[in-house]
Amino acid sequence: MSRIEGTSVTARSLHAAAGVLAATLLTACGGSASNAKDGDSAADANTSGASGTPSATADEVRGRPDTGLPADLDMTFAWSKTGKASSDAVYADGEQFFRGLKRASARHDLKDRAYSFYSSRQGLSYAVAQIKGNIEGGFVPTGTDRYFKGKVAVFGKDSAALVTCRDQRKLFSKDLKTDKVHTSDPDDAENFVLYNMAMKKSSEGIWKVSEVEVKAPAEECMP
């Protein structure tokens, strides 16, 4: 059984900046982006660094919501930082978006502040659909969720794009009523996902995910 948090999506047209970045990644890896499933649930997502710890510094965390995760859920981000403050800030806030989404899914809490702090517009509605999938299905994510092959492009002072691959082979769903963990076939191509995200910088200096396009299975991300 696949992870309930990976809901089926029919993504809208991405922000042009994100499309440019995706083309760069796909040229290097082969293949082309398209709308596709991210798991098995039928929910429509277009409705209105280091393992276990956020990568932001203490100063950056000041005033930001907690993105801590339960002990049985690990998220790793094997992204090569650039050394450029603007690009690395996009990486850092993109990571917090994914952590916030998983935190709310694990807590079954749509009111958790983290995921909405790092998203807006279609990016926010995408996150809400993922979290609702867990709540309605009675599942929580458990295991290891890995993100890799990240690429960032910054377009001006408040527009950027982040593309990343995701490996879900060790990420599972746990039934809250029975505590049974539903594993999935590690050879299932759906375990490999490509995210193409447009990001906008808020007036407070936070990079928020404004649009998300998902492709799975993503041959560009397969070993």
PyRosetta script that sets phi, psi and omega in degrees:
from pyrosetta import init, pose_from_sequence

init()
pose = pose_from_sequence("MSRIEGTSVTARSLHAAAGVLAATLLTACGGSASNAKDGDSAADANTSGASGTPSATADEVRGRPDTGLPADLDMTFAWSKTGKASSDAVYADGEQFFRGLKRASARHDLKDRAYSFYSSRQGLSYAVAQIKGNIEGGFVPTGTDRYFKGKVAVFGKDSAALVTCRDQRKLFSKDLKTDKVHTSDPDDAENFVLYNMAMKKSSEGIWKVSEVEVKAPAEECMP")
pose.set_psi(1, 131.3)
pose.set_omega(1, -178.4)
pose.set_phi(2, -77.5)
pose.set_psi(2, 163.9)
pose.set_omega(2, 179.3)
pose.set_phi(3, -65.9)
pose.set_psi(3, 125.0)
pose.set_omega(3, -177.2)
pose.set_phi(4, -62.9)
pose.set_psi(4, -27.4)
pose.set_omega(4, -176.3)
pose.set_phi(5, -67.4)
pose.set_psi(5, -20.2)
pose.set_omega(5, 178.5)
pose.set_phi(6, -87.8)
pose.set_psi(6, 85.4)
pose.set_omega(6, -174.5)
pose.set_phi(7, -83.2)
pose.set_psi(7, 158.2)
pose.set_omega(7, 176.9)
pose.set_phi(8, -66.9)
pose.set_psi(8, 137.5)
pose.set_omega(8, -179.5)
pose.set_phi(9, -129.3)
pose.set_psi(9, 148.3)
pose.set_omega(9, 168.4)
pose.set_phi(10, -122.6)
pose.set_psi(10, 88.8)
pose.set_omega(10, -169.4)
pose.set_phi(11, -71.9)
pose.set_psi(11, 144.7)
pose.set_omega(11, 174.4)
pose.set_phi(12, -78.0)
pose.set_psi(12, 173.4)
pose.set_omega(12, 178.4)
pose.set_phi(13, -60.0)
pose.set_psi(13, 131.3)
pose.set_omega(13, -179.4)
pose.set_phi(14, -75.7)
pose.set_psi(14, 158.9)
pose.set_omega(14, 170.5)
pose.set_phi(15, -54.6)
pose.set_psi(15, 140.4)
pose.set_omega(15, -175.2)
pose.set_phi(16, -55.8)
pose.set_psi(16, -36.4)
pose.set_omega(16, -179.1)
pose.set_phi(17, -61.9)
pose.set_psi(17, -42.2)
pose.set_omega(17, 179.9)
pose.set_phi(18, -66.4)
pose.set_psi(18, -35.4)
pose.set_omega(18, 178.5)
pose.set_phi(19, -64.3)
pose.set_psi(19, -37.9)
pose.set_omega(19, 177.7)
pose.set_phi(20, -62.5)
pose.set_psi(20, -44.5)
pose.set_omega(20, -178.5)
pose.set_phi(21, -66.8)
pose.set_psi(21, -40.7)
pose.set_omega(21, 179.0)
pose.set_phi(22, -60.5)
pose.set_psi(22, -41.2)
pose.set_omega(22, 179.3)
pose.set_phi(23, -60.8)
pose.set_psi(23, -37.7)
pose.set_omega(23, 178.5)
pose.set_phi(24, -63.8)
pose.set_psi(24, -45.9)
pose.set_omega(24, -179.8)
pose.set_phi(25, -65.0)
pose.set_psi(25, -44.8)
pose.set_omega(25, -175.6)
pose.set_phi(26, -70.5)
pose.set_psi(26, -29.5)
pose.set_omega(26, 175.4)
pose.set_phi(27, -64.3)
pose.set_psi(27, -38.3)
pose.set_omega(27, -179.6)
pose.set_phi(28, -73.4)
pose.set_psi(28, -32.7)
pose.set_omega(28, -172.2)
pose.set_phi(29, -103.3)
pose.set_psi(29, -17.1)
pose.set_omega(29, -175.2)
pose.set_phi(30, 92.4)
pose.set_psi(30, 153.7)
pose.set_omega(30, 177.8)
pose.set_phi(31, 97.0)
pose.set_psi(31, -177.2)
pose.set_omega(31, 179.3)
pose.set_phi(32, -146.2)
pose.set_psi(32, 151.0)
pose.set_omega(32, -177.7)
pose.set_phi(33, -77.9)
pose.set_psi(33, 149.2)
pose.set_omega(33, 176.0)
pose.set_phi(34, -158.0)
pose.set_psi(34, 165.5)
pose.set_omega(34, 174.4)
pose.set_phi(35, -73.4)
pose.set_psi(35, 138.2)
pose.set_omega(35, -178.8)
pose.set_phi(36, -161.1)
pose.set_psi(36, 175.0)
pose.set_omega(36, -179.6)
pose.set_phi(37, -76.7)
pose.set_psi(37, 151.4)
pose.set_omega(37, 171.2)
pose.set_phi(38, -126.2)
pose.set_psi(38, 69.3)
pose.set_omega(38, -177.2)
pose.set_phi(39, 111.6)
pose.set_psi(39, -158.5)
pose.set_omega(39, -170.7)
pose.set_phi(40, -118.5)
pose.set_psi(40, -10.9)
pose.set_omega(40, -176.9)
pose.set_phi(41, -70.6)
pose.set_psi(41, 155.6)
pose.set_omega(41, -176.1)
pose.set_phi(42, -96.6)
pose.set_psi(42, 10.8)
pose.set_omega(42, -179.3)
pose.set_phi(43, -66.6)
pose.set_psi(43, 146.6)
pose.set_omega(43, 179.8)
pose.set_phi(44, -100.3)
pose.set_psi(44, 114.2)
pose.set_omega(44, -175.8)
pose.set_phi(45, -75.3)
pose.set_psi(45, -4.3)
pose.set_omega(45, 179.1)
pose.set_phi(46, -93.3)
pose.set_psi(46, 15.3)
pose.set_omega(46, 172.4)
pose.set_phi(47, -84.9)
pose.set_psi(47, 156.4)
pose.set_omega(47, 178.7)
pose.set_phi(48, -73.9)
pose.set_psi(49, -96.5)
pose.set_omega(49, -170.2)
pose.set_phi(50, -115.7)
pose.set_psi(50, 148.8)
pose.set_omega(50, -177.9)
pose.set_phi(51, -64.9)
pose.set_psi(51, 131.7)
pose.set_omega(51, 170.1)
pose.set_phi(52, 84.4)
pose.set_psi(52, -17.3)
pose.set_omega(52, -178.1)
pose.set_phi(53, -130.7)
pose.set_psi(53, 144.7)
pose.set_omega(53, 177.5)
pose.set_phi(54, -61.5)
pose.set_psi(54, 151.2)
pose.set_omega(54, -176.9)
pose.set_phi(55, -89.0)
pose.set_psi(55, -8.1)
pose.set_omega(55, -178.3)
pose.set_phi(56, -68.7)
pose.set_psi(56, 150.7)
pose.set_omega(56, 178.4)
pose.set_phi(57, -76.6)
pose.set_psi(57, 170.1)
pose.set_omega(57, -179.6)
pose.set_phi(58, -60.4)
pose.set_psi(58, -40.2)
pose.set_omega(58, 179.6)
pose.set_phi(59, -64.7)
pose.set_psi(59, -38.5)
pose.set_omega(59, -179.2)
pose.set_phi(60, -69.0)
pose.set_psi(60, -32.0)
pose.set_omega(60, -177.1)
pose.set_phi(61, -72.7)
pose.set_psi(61, -24.3)
pose.set_omega(61, -177.3)
pose.set_phi(62, -53.8)
pose.set_psi(62, 120.4)
pose.set_omega(62, 180.0)
pose.set_phi(63, 85.1)
pose.set_psi(63, -3.7)
pose.set_omega(63, -180.0)
pose.set_phi(64, -96.4)
pose.set_psi(64, 153.9)
pose.set_omega(64, -178.8)
pose.set_phi(65, -74.3)
pose.set_psi(65, 158.6)
pose.set_omega(65, 178.5)
pose.set_phi(66, -69.4)
pose.set_psi(66, 133.2)
pose.set_omega(66, 174.5)
pose.set_phi(67, -118.1)
pose.set_psi(67, 23.1)
pose.set_omega(67, 178.7)
pose.set_phi(68, -63.5)
pose.set_psi(68, 148.9)
pose.set_omega(68, -175.1)
pose.set_phi(69, -117.3)
pose.set_psi(69, 157.2)
pose.set_omega(69, 175.8)
pose.set_phi(70, -63.6)
pose.set_psi(70, 160.2)
pose.set_omega(70, -173.5)
pose.set_phi(71, -62.6)
pose.set_psi(71, -26.8)
pose.set_omega(71, -176.4)
pose.set_phi(72, -92.5)
pose.set_psi(72, 8.6)
pose.set_omega(72, 179.8)
pose.set_phi(73, -124.9)
pose.set_psi(73, 120.5)
pose.set_omega(73, -176.8)
pose.set_phi(74, -120.8)
pose.set_psi(74, 135.7)
pose.set_omega(74, 176.9)
pose.set_phi(75, -124.3)
pose.set_psi(75, 129.8)
pose.set_omega(75, 179.2)
pose.set_phi(76, -120.9)
pose.set_psi(76, 141.8)
pose.set_omega(76, -178.8)
pose.set_phi(77, -127.1)
pose.set_psi(77, 96.3)
pose.set_omega(77, -178.7)
pose.set_phi(78, -89.3)
pose.set_psi(78, 62.7)
pose.set_omega(78, -179.7)
pose.set_phi(79, -104.1)
pose.set_psi(79, 134.8)
pose.set_omega(79, 178.0)
pose.set_phi(80, -86.4)
pose.set_psi(80, 111.2)
pose.set_omega(80, -179.1)
pose.set_phi(81, -68.5)
pose.set_psi(81, 156.2)
pose.set_omega(81, -172.2)
pose.set_phi(82, -95.4)
pose.set_psi(82, -21.2)
pose.set_omega(82, -173.1)
pose.set_phi(83, 87.1)
pose.set_psi(83, -6.5)
pose.set_omega(83, 176.5)
pose.set_phi(84, -94.4)
pose.set_psi(84, 128.3)
pose.set_omega(84, -174.1)
pose.set_phi(85, -57.0)
pose.set_psi(85, -44.6)
pose.set_omega(85, -176.3)
pose.set_phi(86, -66.4)
pose.set_psi(86, -45.9)
pose.set_omega(86, -179.1)
pose.set_phi(87, -66.0)
pose.set_psi(87, -43.4)
pose.set_omega(87, -178.5)
pose.set_phi(88, -69.2)
pose.set_psi(88, -26.1)
pose.set_omega(88, 174.6)
pose.set_phi(89, -68.2)
pose.set_psi(89, -35.5)
pose.set_omega(89, 176.7)
pose.set_phi(90, -65.1)
pose.set_psi(90, -45.7)
pose.set_omega(90, 176.1)
pose.set_phi(91, -56.6)
pose.set_psi(91, -48.2)
pose.set_omega(91, -175.5)
pose.set_phi(92, -61.8)
pose.set_psi(92, -45.3)
pose.set_omega(92, -178.0)
pose.set_phi(93, -75.4)
pose.set_psi(93, -30.3)
pose.set_omega(93, 174.1)
pose.set_phi(94, -63.7)
pose.set_psi(94, -40.3)
pose.set_omega(94, 176.5)
pose.set_phi(95, -61.7)
pose.set_psi(95, -43.1)
pose.set_omega(95, -179.6)
pose.set_phi(96, -65.2)
pose.set_psi(96, -32.6)
pose.set_omega(96, 175.3)
pose.set_phi(97, -59.9)
pose.set_psi(97, -49.9)
pose.set_omega(97, -179.6)
pose.set_phi(98, -64.1)
pose.set_psi(98, -40.8)
pose.set_omega(98, 178.6)
pose.set_phi(99, -64.5)
pose.set_psi(99, -42.4)
pose.set_omega(99, 179.9)
pose.set_phi(100, -63.1)
pose.set_psi(100, -40.3)
pose.set_omega(100, 178.4)
pose.set_phi(101, -62.4)
pose.set_psi(101, -47.0)
pose.set_omega(101, -179.4)
pose.set_phi(102, -66.5)
pose.set_psi(102, -36.9)
pose.set_omega(102, 179.1)
pose.set_phi(103, -60.3)
pose.set_psi(103, -48.1)
pose.set_omega(103, -179.5)
pose.set_phi(104, -65.7)
pose.set_psi(104, -36.3)
pose.set_omega(104, 177.5)
pose.set_phi(105, -64.7)
pose.set_psi(105, -42.7)
pose.set_omega(105, -179.2)
pose.set_phi(106, -69.2)
pose.set_psi(106, -31.5)
pose.set_omega(106, -179.0)
pose.set_phi(107, -92.2)
pose.set_psi(107, -5.8)
pose.set_omega(107, -175.2)
pose.set_phi(108, 51.6)
pose.set_psi(108, 50.2)
pose.set_omega(108, -173.1)
pose.set_phi(109, -133.6)
pose.set_psi(109, 97.3)
pose.set_omega(109, 177.6)
pose.set_phi(110, -69.4)
pose.set_psi(110, -14.0)
pose.set_omega(110, 179.6)
pose.set_phi(111, -91.4)
pose.set_psi(111, -2.6)
pose.set_omega(111, 176.9)
pose.set_phi(112, -58.8)
pose.set_psi(112, 133.7)
pose.set_omega(112, -169.4)
pose.set_phi(113, -77.8)
pose.set_psi(113, -23.6)
pose.set_omega(113, -167.9)
pose.set_phi(114, -63.0)
pose.set_psi(114, -51.6)
pose.set_omega(114, -173.8)
pose.set_phi(115, -64.6)
pose.set_psi(115, -36.9)
pose.set_omega(115, -179.7)
pose.set_phi(116, -75.4)
pose.set_psi(116, -23.2)
pose.set_omega(116, 177.5)
pose.set_phi(117, -66.8)
pose.set_psi(117, -31.7)
pose.set_omega(117, -175.3)
pose.set_phi(118, -107.6)
pose.set_psi(118, 19.3)
pose.set_omega(118, 179.6)
pose.set_phi(119, -147.0)
pose.set_psi(119, 163.5)
pose.set_omega(119, 177.7)
pose.set_phi(120, -156.8)
pose.set_psi(120, 164.4)
pose.set_omega(120, 174.3)
pose.set_phi(121, 51.5)
pose.set_psi(121, -131.3)
pose.set_omega(121, -177.0)
pose.set_phi(122, -66.1)
pose.set_psi(122, -28.7)
pose.set_omega(122, 175.8)
pose.set_phi(123, -62.0)
pose.set_psi(123, -37.7)
pose.set_omega(123, 178.1)
pose.set_phi(124, -70.6)
pose.set_psi(124, -44.0)
pose.set_omega(124, -179.4)
pose.set_phi(125, -66.2)
pose.set_psi(125, -32.9)
pose.set_omega(125, 174.3)
pose.set_phi(126, -60.5)
pose.set_psi(126, -48.6)
pose.set_omega(126, -179.1)
pose.set_phi(127, -61.4)
pose.set_psi(127, -42.7)
pose.set_omega(127, 179.9)
pose.set_phi(128, -59.8)
pose.set_psi(128, -42.9)
pose.set_omega(128, 179.9)
pose.set_phi(129, -62.4)
pose.set_psi(129, -39.8)
pose.set_omega(129, 178.7)
pose.set_phi(130, -63.1)
pose.set_psi(130, -46.8)
pose.set_omega(130, -177.6)
pose.set_phi(131, -65.8)
pose.set_psi(131, -42.5)
pose.set_omega(131, 178.1)
pose.set_phi(132, -60.8)
pose.set_psi(132, -35.3)
pose.set_omega(132, 178.8)
pose.set_phi(133, -59.2)
pose.set_psi(133, -41.2)
pose.set_omega(133, 177.4)
pose.set_phi(134, -67.5)
pose.set_psi(134, -47.2)
pose.set_omega(134, -176.6)
pose.set_phi(135, -61.9)
pose.set_psi(135, -48.5)
pose.set_omega(135, -177.4)
pose.set_phi(136, -68.8)
pose.set_psi(136, -30.3)
pose.set_omega(136, 179.3)
pose.set_phi(137, -85.2)
pose.set_psi(137, -12.7)
pose.set_omega(137, -179.7)
pose.set_phi(138, 75.6)
pose.set_psi(138, 26.6)
pose.set_omega(138, -178.6)
pose.set_phi(139, -117.7)
pose.set_psi(139, 157.6)
pose.set_omega(139, 170.0)
pose.set_phi(140, -131.1)
pose.set_psi(140, 148.1)
pose.set_omega(140, 177.8)
pose.set_phi(141, -73.6)
pose.set_psi(141, 144.3)
pose.set_omega(141, 177.4)
pose.set_phi(142, -147.9)
pose.set_psi(142, 154.8)
pose.set_omega(142, -179.6)
pose.set_phi(143, 106.7)
pose.set_psi(143, -148.8)
pose.set_omega(143, -176.3)
pose.set_phi(144, -120.4)
pose.set_psi(144, 128.2)
pose.set_omega(144, -180.0)
pose.set_phi(145, -114.5)
pose.set_psi(145, 117.8)
pose.set_omega(145, -172.3)
pose.set_phi(146, -114.6)
pose.set_psi(146, 132.8)
pose.set_omega(146, 177.4)
pose.set_phi(147, -119.0)
pose.set_psi(147, 135.6)
pose.set_omega(147, -174.7)
pose.set_phi(148, -154.0)
pose.set_psi(148, 175.6)
pose.set_omega(148, -177.7)
pose.set_phi(149, 53.1)
pose.set_psi(149, 45.6)
pose.set_omega(149, 178.4)
pose.set_phi(150, -77.7)
pose.set_psi(150, 143.6)
pose.set_omega(150, 173.9)
pose.set_phi(151, -137.2)
pose.set_psi(151, 138.8)
pose.set_omega(151, -179.7)
pose.set_phi(152, -126.1)
pose.set_psi(152, 142.5)
pose.set_omega(152, 169.9)
pose.set_phi(153, -136.0)
pose.set_psi(153, 134.3)
pose.set_omega(153, 178.6)
pose.set_phi(154, -108.9)
pose.set_psi(154, 126.9)
pose.set_omega(154, -178.1)
pose.set_phi(155, -116.1)
pose.set_psi(155, 92.9)
pose.set_omega(155, -177.5)
pose.set_phi(156, 80.6)
pose.set_psi(156, -168.8)
pose.set_omega(156, -172.3)
pose.set_phi(157, -81.2)
pose.set_psi(157, -18.1)
pose.set_omega(157, -174.8)
pose.set_phi(158, -137.1)
pose.set_psi(158, 17.0)
pose.set_omega(158, -179.9)
pose.set_phi(159, -133.1)
pose.set_psi(159, 133.5)
pose.set_omega(159, -178.6)
pose.set_phi(160, -153.0)
pose.set_psi(160, 173.6)
pose.set_omega(160, 177.1)
pose.set_phi(161, -141.2)
pose.set_psi(161, 146.2)
pose.set_omega(161, 177.5)
pose.set_phi(162, -133.2)
pose.set_psi(162, 126.2)
pose.set_omega(162, 175.1)
pose.set_phi(163, -117.4)
pose.set_psi(163, 135.7)
pose.set_omega(163, 179.0)
pose.set_phi(164, -148.9)
pose.set_psi(164, 150.5)
pose.set_omega(164, 170.7)
pose.set_phi(165, -92.4)
pose.set_psi(165, 158.3)
pose.set_omega(165, 179.7)
pose.set_phi(166, -138.3)
pose.set_psi(166, 137.2)
pose.set_omega(166, 178.4)
pose.set_phi(167, -115.9)
pose.set_psi(167, 113.0)
pose.set_omega(167, -177.3)
pose.set_phi(168, -105.0)
pose.set_psi(168, 15.7)
pose.set_omega(168, -174.2)
pose.set_phi(169, -61.5)
pose.set_psi(169, -26.9)
pose.set_omega(169, -179.4)
pose.set_phi(170, -111.2)
pose.set_psi(170, 16.6)
pose.set_omega(170, 177.1)
pose.set_phi(171, -106.2)
pose.set_psi(171, 128.1)
pose.set_omega(171, -174.3)
pose.set_phi(172, -130.7)
pose.set_psi(172, 175.9)
pose.set_omega(172, 176.5)
pose.set_phi(173, -112.0)
pose.set_psi(173, 135.0)
pose.set_omega(173, 176.9)
pose.set_phi(174, -112.5)
pose.set_psi(174, 128.7)
pose.set_omega(174, 178.3)
pose.set_phi(175, -74.6)
pose.set_psi(175, 121.5)
pose.set_omega(175, -177.0)
pose.set_phi(176, -66.3)
pose.set_psi(176, -30.4)
pose.set_omega(176, -177.8)
pose.set_phi(177, -76.0)
pose.set_psi(177, -36.5)
pose.set_omega(177, -174.0)
pose.set_phi(178, -110.7)
pose.set_psi(178, -12.6)
pose.set_omega(178, -173.8)
pose.set_phi(179, 65.2)
pose.set_psi(179, 11.2)
pose.set_omega(179, 178.0)
pose.set_phi(180, -74.7)
pose.set_psi(180, 133.0)
pose.set_omega(180, 177.6)
pose.set_phi(181, -95.0)
pose.set_psi(181, 122.6)
pose.set_omega(181, 179.5)
pose.set_phi(182, -94.1)
pose.set_psi(182, 110.5)
pose.set_omega(182, -179.6)
pose.set_phi(183, -87.2)
pose.set_psi(183, 168.2)
pose.set_omega(183, 178.6)
pose.set_phi(184, -128.8)
pose.set_psi(184, 164.5)
pose.set_omega(184, -179.8)
pose.set_phi(185, -68.6)
pose.set_psi(185, 118.2)
pose.set_omega(185, -179.4)
pose.set_phi(186, -63.9)
pose.set_psi(186, -17.1)
pose.set_omega(186, 179.4)
pose.set_phi(187, -91.2)
pose.set_psi(187, 0.1)
pose.set_omega(187, 179.7)
pose.set_phi(188, -69.4)
pose.set_psi(188, 123.3)
pose.set_omega(188, -178.5)
pose.set_phi(189, -62.8)
pose.set_psi(189, -21.9)
pose.set_omega(189, 179.4)
pose.set_phi(190, -65.2)
pose.set_psi(190, -13.0)
pose.set_omega(190, 177.9)
pose.set_phi(191, -67.5)
pose.set_psi(191, -19.6)
pose.set_omega(191, -176.5)
pose.set_phi(192, -105.0)
pose.set_psi(192, 120.1)
pose.set_omega(192, -170.8)
pose.set_phi(193, -126.0)
pose.set_psi(193, 143.4)
pose.set_omega(193, 174.7)
pose.set_phi(194, -113.6)
pose.set_psi(194, 125.9)
pose.set_omega(194, 176.3)
pose.set_phi(195, -108.1)
pose.set_psi(195, 134.3)
pose.set_omega(195, 177.2)
pose.set_phi(196, -125.2)
pose.set_psi(196, 111.3)
pose.set_omega(196, -169.6)
pose.set_phi(197, -126.5)
pose.set_psi(197, 131.7)
pose.set_omega(197, 170.3)
pose.set_phi(198, -90.1)
pose.set_psi(198, 140.6)
pose.set_omega(198, -177.5)
pose.set_phi(199, -131.4)
pose.set_psi(199, 140.3)
pose.set_omega(199, 179.2)
pose.set_phi(200, -122.4)
pose.set_psi(200, 138.8)
pose.set_omega(200, 179.6)
pose.set_phi(201, -87.7)
pose.set_psi(201, 127.2)
pose.set_omega(201, -178.4)
pose.set_phi(202, -79.1)
pose.set_psi(202, 171.2)
pose.set_omega(202, 178.7)
pose.set_phi(203, -65.1)
pose.set_psi(203, -20.3)
pose.set_omega(203, 177.8)
pose.set_phi(204, -87.7)
pose.set_psi(204, -0.8)
pose.set_omega(204, 178.4)
pose.set_phi(205, 88.6)
pose.set_psi(205, 17.1)
pose.set_omega(205, 179.2)
pose.set_phi(206, -98.4)
pose.set_psi(206, 130.3)
pose.set_omega(206, 174.8)
pose.set_phi(207, -82.0)
pose.set_psi(207, 114.8)
pose.set_omega(207, -177.0)
pose.set_phi(208, -108.4)
pose.set_psi(208, 138.2)
pose.set_omega(208, 175.8)
pose.set_phi(209, -73.5)
pose.set_psi(209, 115.8)
pose.set_omega(209, -176.8)
pose.set_phi(210, -102.1)
pose.set_psi(210, -25.0)
pose.set_omega(210, 178.0)
pose.set_phi(211, -145.9)
pose.set_psi(211, 143.7)
pose.set_omega(211, -178.8)
pose.set_phi(212, -133.6)
pose.set_psi(212, 131.5)
pose.set_omega(212, 169.7)
pose.set_phi(213, -122.4)
pose.set_psi(213, 135.9)
pose.set_omega(213, -175.0)
pose.set_phi(214, -123.1)
pose.set_psi(214, 137.1)
pose.set_omega(214, 174.6)
pose.set_phi(215, -126.9)
pose.set_psi(215, 125.5)
pose.set_omega(215, 175.2)
pose.set_phi(216, -154.3)
pose.set_psi(216, 133.7)
pose.set_omega(216, -1.0)
pose.set_phi(217, -71.8)
pose.set_psi(217, 149.4)
pose.set_omega(217, -179.0)
pose.set_phi(218, -114.6)
pose.set_psi(218, 101.6)
pose.set_omega(218, -179.3)
pose.set_phi(219, -62.8)
pose.set_psi(219, -24.0)
pose.set_omega(219, 178.3)
pose.set_phi(220, -63.5)
pose.set_psi(220, -21.5)
pose.set_omega(220, -174.0)
pose.set_phi(221, -103.9)
pose.set_psi(221, -3.1)
pose.set_omega(221, -176.9)
pose.set_phi(222, -80.2)
pose.set_psi(222, 145.5)
pose.set_omega(222, 179.1)
pose.set_phi(223, -68.8)
pose.dump_pdb("model.pdb")
